[in-house]
Amino acid sequence: MESILASIKKMLGIVSEYQAFDPELIIYINGAFMTLHQLAIGPEKPFRITGSSETWDQFVGPELEAVKTYVFMKVKLIFDPPENSSVQQSYQDQIKELEWRMNTIAEIEGASSGTGTDDRKSSCRRYVDEKLEGYMKTDDLAPIKETVIDTMFADGGTKG
């Protein structure tokens, strides 16, 4: 299977041998994978690349082609944004649609396997509890904490 970095470079029109932009592209690619992780898409542990050795088959996602398209579009908008605002808006709309579609698939698969968004919500609750420990009783903040967590996951986890 093709390297993640090499395939993104190819889609951007950069020959794979040219490495001047690799550090920048790796940061943008990892940012897209972080967003996918927050949407409960992909492996339980956050996925990241460090160079050209990581391949698409190492990323376990609901729809691999959708993930490739998503990562490319996210990187394209940051690295080489379209000059035309209509084209840029089209990319942003497509990204939102892909996030919704992949998150819906992840939630369905998570519901059938017992993993997914609910596990991520539980992890989020534990994280918030840890951060609030020592400041005040977390019981006092329970209603606020649940509202914040529910808001973060209200549109498939794209908030927050």
C-alpha positions in Angstrom: 0.0 0.0 0.0 1.1 3.5 -0.7 2.7 5.8 1.8 0.3 8.3 3.3 2.8 11.1 2.9 3.6 10.1 -0.7 0.0 9.9 -1.7 -0.9 13.3 -0.2 2.2 14.8 -2.0 1.0 13.3 -5.3 -2.5 14.7 -4.9 -0.9 18.1 -4.2 1.2 17.8 -7.3 4.5 17.4 -5.4 6.9 14.7 -6.6 7.7 12.2 -3.8 11.5 12.8 -4.1 11.1 16.5 -3.2 11.3 16.6 0.6 11.4 20.3 1.4 7.8 20.4 2.4 7.7 17.1 4.2 7.9 18.5 7.8 5.1 20.9 7.1 2.9 18.3 5.4 3.4 15.8 8.2 2.1 18.4 10.7 -1.0 19.1 8.6 -1.6 15.4 8.0 -1.3 14.6 11.7 -3.7 17.5 12.4 -6.3 15.8 10.1 -5.8 12.4 11.9 -6.2 14.1 15.2 -9.6 15.5 14.1 -10.6 12.1 12.8 -9.7 10.6 16.2 -11.8 13.2 18.0 -14.7 12.2 15.7 -14.2 8.6 16.8 -12.9 7.5 13.4 -10.0 5.2 13.2 -8.0 3.3 15.8 -8.7 3.8 19.5 -5.2 5.2 20.0 -4.5 8.5 18.0 -2.8 7.8 14.7 0.1 9.9 13.4 2.8 9.7 10.8 6.4 10.5 11.3 7.6 10.2 7.7 7.0 8.3 4.5 7.0 4.8 6.2 3.4 4.9 7.4 0.8 3.5 4.9 -3.0 3.9 4.6 -3.6 0.3 5.6 -2.1 1.0 9.0 -5.0 3.5 9.6 -8.1 1.5 10.4 -11.1 3.6 9.4 -14.7 3.0 8.4 -14.2 4.1 4.8 -10.6 4.3 3.7 -11.3 6.3 0.5 -13.3 8.8 2.4 -10.4 9.1 4.9 -7.9 9.7 2.0 -10.2 12.4 0.5 -10.7 14.0 3.9 -7.0 14.1 4.8 -6.1 15.5 1.4 -8.8 18.3 1.5 -7.8 19.3 5.0 -4.1 19.5 4.0 -4.9 21.3 0.7 -6.9 24.0 2.5 -4.0 24.8 4.8 -1.0 24.1 2.6 -2.2 25.3 -0.8 -5.6 26.9 -0.4 -7.6 27.7 -3.6 -7.6 31.3 -4.6 -11.2 31.3 -5.6 -13.5 31.7 -2.6 -16.2 29.5 -4.2 -13.8 26.6 -4.6 -12.5 27.1 -1.0 -16.1 27.0 0.3 -16.7 23.9 -1.8 -13.7 22.2 -0.1 -15.0 23.2 3.4 -18.5 22.0 2.6 -17.1 18.6 1.4 -15.0 18.3 4.5 -18.0 18.9 6.8 -20.0 16.3 4.8 -17.2 13.7 5.0 -16.9 14.3 8.8 -20.6 13.8 9.2 -20.7 10.6 7.0 -17.6 9.0 8.5 -18.8 9.8 12.1 -22.2 8.3 11.3 -20.5 5.1 10.1 -18.2 5.1 13.2 -21.2 5.5 15.5 -23.1 2.7 13.8 -20.0 0.4 14.0 -19.4 1.5 17.5 -22.9 0.7 18.6 -22.7 -2.8 17.1 -19.2 -3.4 18.7 -19.7 -1.6 22.0 -17.1 1.1 21.2 -17.1 4.5 19.6 -18.5 7.8 20.7 -19.8 6.6 24.1 -16.3 5.4 25.0 -14.8 8.7 23.9 -17.4 10.5 26.0 -16.4 8.4 29.0 -12.7 9.2 28.4 -13.6 12.9 28.1 -15.5 12.8 31.4 -12.4 11.1 33.1 -10.1 13.8 31.6 -12.3 16.6 32.8 -12.6 15.1 36.3 -8.8 14.8 36.5 -8.2 18.4 35.4 -10.8 19.7 37.9 -9.5 17.6 40.8 -8.1 19.9 43.5 -9.9 23.0 42.3 -13.4 22.2 43.6 -15.7 19.3 44.0 -16.5 17.8 40.7 -20.0 17.0 41.9 -20.7 20.7 42.0 -19.8 21.0 38.3 -21.5 17.8 37.2 -24.4 19.5 35.3 -22.0 21.9 33.6 -19.6 19.2 32.7 -22.3 17.0 31.1 -23.6 20.0 29.2 -20.2 20.8 27.8 -19.5 17.1 26.9 -22.9 16.7 25.3 -22.3 19.9 23.3 -18.9 18.7 22.1 -20.5 15.5 20.8 -23.8 17.0 19.6 -22.8 17.2 15.9 -20.7 14.1 15.8 -17.8 15.4 17.9 -16.8 18.2 15.6 -17.1 20.8 18.3 -14.4 21.3 20.9 
